Amino acid sequence: MDAVSKESNELSIKRIALQNSFKEYNENNGFSYEEWVNPPAGHFYEGYKKDLEEINNQMAPPLQYQS
């Protein structure tokens, strides 16, 4: 397995684990749209969004347009 495939697999595993923690959190605490849109500092949703964005940016970096 080449390094790119290994890194991609590791990121996929992290993303799945993060999604499972999101599911578990909402099963235990219920989903609050208000907290999802504007999470208080240190809230689970704040950390989840940050971690998910980092993983997504590594898996599919934002496009860079040339002018």
MODA-V383304 format. One record per backbone hydrogen bond with DSSP energy under -0.5 kcal/mol. NH is the residue of the N-H (numbers start at 1). CO is the residue of the C=O. Records with the same first field share a line. If there is no record, write none. Layout:
NH: CO, CO
//
This chain:
6: 2
7: 3
8: 4
9: 5
10: 6
11: 7
12: 8
13: 9
14: 10
15: 11
16: 12
17: 13
18: 14
19: 15
20: 16
21: 17
22: 18
23: 19
24: 20
25: 21
26: 22
27: 23
28: 24
29: 25
30: 26
33: 31
36: 32
37: 33
38: 34
43: 40
47: 43
48: 44
49: 45
50: 46
51: 47
52: 48
53: 49
54: 50
55: 51
56: 52
57: 53
58: 54
59: 55
60: 56
65: 63
//
